[in-house]
Amino acid sequence: MRNRTANQYFRQRFGCKVYRIALDGGFTCPNRDGSIDTRGCIFCSGYGSGEFSGNRAYSVTEQIERGKDLVKRKMPEGSGKYIAYFQAFTGTYAPVDKLRCIYEEAAGHPDIVAVAIATRPDCLPDDVLDLIERINKRKPVWIELGLQTIHDSTAEYIRRGYALSVYDDAVKRLSERGIETVTHIILGLPYETREEMLQTAAYVGAGPVSGIKIQLLHVLAGTDLADEYARGKFKCLTMEEYVDLVRDCIKLLPEHIVIHRMTGDGARRDLIAPLWSTDKKRVLNTLKEKLSYDIINPD
């Protein structure tokens, strides 16, 4: 395989091991506050995909320090740096003055080498892009966009709440400002065929993005997707099916695109299916067998 994993890319770019610290900036989402819907995406838990984020009751700096404490047991003191990752909910969905405070607090931390912001493509107004562009000149910033699928019928089913053209426009505007984009896709969405999933990967690869996150569909307790699963409306991918799909998705990507994720974690307390995904070591080893480069700790 020609593509670099995030670990390989970060080592080349920053010269050391780099860990993400997932932060909660106190955001909500237009798919939850009534602007678009109140239910969220069909698969999204009450944590807004931030199950492993810090506690929003603490400041950004306090969350970073707590995150550092959690990862120190994995590494010798001083052997790595950190990415401030605004993961929970929609990381640009707030007044620009609030965003300025929390982004600059994160970027100003001496152990933070970059800032990553997970958001929706319909939540990137020009004043927010102006702010991100300014910070990007001080420390690298990339925007992680939750696309999930390019197919209209699936997007409607999962209640994504925006058209594919909105994603296209957001990626174009980010690229024009020199801001890197990492696109999230989900494999195993109900009713999608294997070919449709591969079409989504190919579409992302054809755009001006720098990276991709490939995520396994998780069925989490308390979501509308869990109700659909309980009624037998769909089946989850097997590990073998998923690994083969990841391999074939990567084959469709140009070599400059960094693979930021090849699998994902669902909180064990909430995970209903697929239960095989809880054995992450086995999943990674199976992926490693299929791919020709080292994928240890691909997240």
C-alpha positions in Angstrom: 0.0 0.0 0.0 1.2 3.5 -0.9 -0.8 5.6 1.6 0.6 6.6 4.9 -1.1 6.0 8.2 -1.6 8.9 10.6 1.2 7.5 12.8 3.6 7.5 9.9 2.5 10.9 8.7 2.7 12.5 12.2 6.2 11.1 12.8 7.4 12.5 9.5 5.7 15.9 10.0 6.4 16.5 13.7 9.4 14.3 14.3 8.0 12.3 17.2 5.1 10.2 18.3 1.9 12.3 18.5 -1.2 11.5 20.5 -4.7 12.9 20.0 -6.4 14.3 23.1 -10.1 14.3 22.6 -11.7 17.5 23.9 -15.3 18.6 24.6 -15.7 22.3 23.7 -19.2 22.5 25.0 -20.9 22.4 21.6 -24.2 21.1 20.4 -25.3 20.4 16.9 -27.9 21.8 14.5 -29.2 18.3 14.2 -30.1 18.4 17.9 -31.0 22.0 18.8 -33.9 22.2 16.4 -32.2 24.1 13.6 -32.4 21.0 11.4 -33.8 18.3 13.8 -33.8 17.4 17.4 -33.0 13.7 17.2 -29.4 13.8 15.8 -28.1 11.4 13.3 -29.7 7.9 13.6 -26.4 6.4 14.8 -25.2 9.2 17.1 -25.2 8.7 20.8 -26.0 11.3 23.4 -22.3 12.1 23.6 -22.3 13.4 20.1 -19.6 11.0 19.0 -17.5 12.2 21.9 -17.7 9.1 24.2 -13.9 9.4 24.8 -13.7 13.2 25.0 -12.8 15.2 28.1 -15.3 16.7 30.5 -16.8 20.0 29.3 -17.0 21.1 32.9 -13.2 21.7 32.7 -11.4 24.3 30.7 -9.6 23.3 27.5 -6.2 23.5 29.3 -7.4 21.3 32.1 -8.8 18.8 29.6 -5.5 18.7 27.8 -3.6 18.2 31.0 -5.9 15.4 32.1 -5.6 13.8 28.6 -1.8 13.9 28.9 -2.0 12.1 32.2 -4.1 9.4 30.6 -1.5 8.7 27.8 1.7 9.1 29.8 1.5 5.5 30.9 1.9 4.5 27.2 5.1 6.5 26.6 8.3 7.6 28.3 8.2 11.1 29.6 8.9 13.7 26.9 8.8 11.3 24.0 5.8 12.7 22.2 3.5 15.6 21.5 -0.2 16.1 21.3 -3.1 17.1 18.9 -6.0 19.0 20.5 -9.0 17.2 19.0 -12.4 18.9 19.4 -14.3 15.7 18.9 -17.7 16.0 20.7 -20.7 17.3 18.7 -20.1 20.0 16.1 -16.8 21.8 16.7 -17.5 25.0 14.8 -21.2 25.4 15.9 -20.8 28.4 18.2 -20.4 32.2 18.0 -17.0 33.0 16.6 -15.9 34.8 19.8 -16.4 31.6 21.8 -14.6 29.6 19.1 -11.7 32.1 19.2 -11.2 31.6 22.9 -11.2 27.8 22.9 -9.2 27.4 19.7 -6.5 29.8 20.8 -6.3 28.3 24.2 -5.7 24.9 22.6 -3.3 26.1 20.0 -1.4 28.1 22.6 -0.6 25.1 24.8 3.2 24.4 24.5 2.7 20.6 24.1 0.0 20.9 21.3 1.5 20.7 17.8 -1.8 20.8 15.9 -5.5 21.3 16.3 -8.2 19.1 14.8 -11.8 20.1 14.7 -14.7 17.7 14.0 -17.7 19.4 12.4 -20.3 19.5 9.7 -19.8 21.0 6.3 -22.9 23.2 6.8 -21.4 24.8 9.9 -18.5 26.6 8.3 -19.4 30.3 7.8 -16.8 32.7 6.5 -16.1 34.3 9.9 -15.3 30.9 11.3 -13.1 30.1 8.3 -11.3 33.4 8.8 -10.5 32.4 12.4 -9.3 29.0 11.5 -7.2 30.4 8.7 -5.4 32.7 11.1 -4.8 30.0 13.7 -3.5 27.7 10.9 -0.7 30.1 10.3 0.5 29.6 13.8 -0.1 25.9 14.2 -1.5 23.4 11.8 -5.3 23.1 11.9 -7.3 20.5 10.1 -11.1 20.2 9.8 -12.7 16.8 10.1 -16.0 16.6 8.1 -18.6 14.0 8.8 -19.7 12.9 5.3 -20.4 9.3 6.1 -21.8 8.6 2.6 -22.3 10.2 -0.8 -25.7 8.5 -1.4 -28.8 10.6 -1.0 -31.1 7.8 0.1 -28.7 6.8 2.9 -28.1 10.4 3.9 -31.8 10.9 4.3 -32.1 7.6 6.2 -29.4 8.5 8.7 -30.8 12.1 9.1 -27.6 13.7 8.1 -29.4 16.9 7.3 -27.4 18.4 4.4 -26.9 17.7 0.7 -23.7 16.3 -0.9 -23.2 19.7 -2.7 -22.8 21.3 0.8 -19.9 19.0 1.5 -18.4 19.7 -1.9 -18.6 23.4 -1.3 -17.1 23.2 2.2 -14.1 21.1 1.0 -13.5 23.6 -1.9 -13.6 26.6 0.5 -11.3 25.0 3.0 -8.8 24.0 0.2 -8.8 27.6 -1.1 -7.7 28.8 2.3 -5.0 26.2 2.7 -6.8 24.4 5.5 -6.5 20.6 5.5 -9.6 18.5 5.4 -10.0 14.9 6.8 -13.3 13.3 5.7 -15.1 10.7 7.8 -16.9 7.8 6.1 -18.9 4.9 7.6 -18.8 1.4 6.3 -21.8 -0.8 7.0 -24.6 1.8 6.9 -28.0 0.0 6.5 -29.1 -0.9 3.0 -25.9 0.2 1.3 -24.3 -2.2 -1.0 -20.6 -3.0 -1.1 -20.3 -1.1 -4.4 -22.0 2.0 -2.9 -19.5 2.1 0.0 -16.6 1.9 -2.4 -18.1 4.7 -4.4 -18.1 6.9 -1.3 -14.4 6.2 -0.7 -13.5 6.9 -4.4 -15.5 10.2 -4.3 -13.6 11.4 -1.2 -10.3 10.4 -2.8 -11.1 12.5 -5.9 -11.6 15.7 -3.9 -9.1 18.1 -2.4 -8.8 16.4 0.9 -5.6 15.5 2.8 -7.0 12.6 4.8 -9.7 10.1 5.5 -11.2 8.3 8.5 -12.8 5.0 7.8 -15.2 4.1 10.5 -17.1 0.9 11.2 -20.8 1.3 11.9 -21.5 0.8 15.6 -24.9 0.2 17.0 -25.1 2.0 20.3 -27.7 1.8 23.0 -30.2 4.6 23.2 -30.0 5.5 19.5 -32.7 5.1 16.9 -30.3 2.8 15.0 -30.4 0.4 17.9 -34.2 0.3 17.6 -33.9 -0.5 13.9 -31.3 -3.2 14.7 -33.5 -4.8 17.4 -36.3 -5.1 14.8 -34.0 -6.9 12.5 -34.0 -4.2 9.8 -30.3 -4.7 9.0 -27.3 -6.8 9.8 -23.8 -5.5 10.8 -20.7 -6.3 8.8 -18.7 -9.3 9.9 -15.0 -8.6 10.6 -14.0 -10.4 7.4 -16.4 -8.2 5.4 -15.2 -5.1 7.0 -11.5 -5.8 6.6 -11.9 -6.6 2.9 -13.9 -3.3 2.5 -11.2 -1.3 4.2 -8.6 -2.8 1.9 -10.6 -2.1 -1.2 -11.4 1.4 -0.1 -7.7 2.2 0.4 -6.9 0.9 -3.1 -9.2 3.6 -4.5 -7.4 6.5 -2.8 -4.5 8.5 -4.2 -1.3 8.1 -2.4 -1.2 11.6 -0.9 -4.3 10.9 1.3 -3.4 10.0 4.8 -5.4 7.2 6.5 -6.2 8.6 9.9 -8.4 5.7 10.9 -9.2 2.2 9.7 -11.5 1.2 12.5 -13.0 2.7 15.6 -14.2 2.2 19.1 -17.7 2.1 20.5 -17.9 2.6 24.2 -18.3 -0.9 25.7 -21.0 0.1 28.0 -23.2 1.2 25.1 -22.1 -1.1 22.2 -24.8 -3.5 21.0 -23.2 -4.6 17.7 -20.9 -5.7 16.2 -19.4 -7.2 19.3 -16.3 -8.4 17.4 -15.1 -4.8 17.3 -14.4 -4.8 21.0 -11.3 -7.0 20.3 -9.4 -4.2 18.8 -6.1 -6.0 18.9 -7.5 -8.9 16.8 -9.1 -6.4 14.3 -5.8 -4.5 13.9 -3.8 -7.7 13.4 -6.3 -8.9 10.8 -6.0 -5.5 9.0 -2.3 -5.8 9.2 -2.4 -9.2 7.5 -4.4 -7.7 4.7 -2.3 -4.5 4.2 1.4 -4.3 3.5 2.3 -1.6 6.1 2.3 -1.3 9.8 -1.1 -0.2 11.2 -0.4 -0.4 14.9 -2.5 2.3 16.7 -4.1 3.6 13.4 -6.3 6.0 15.4 
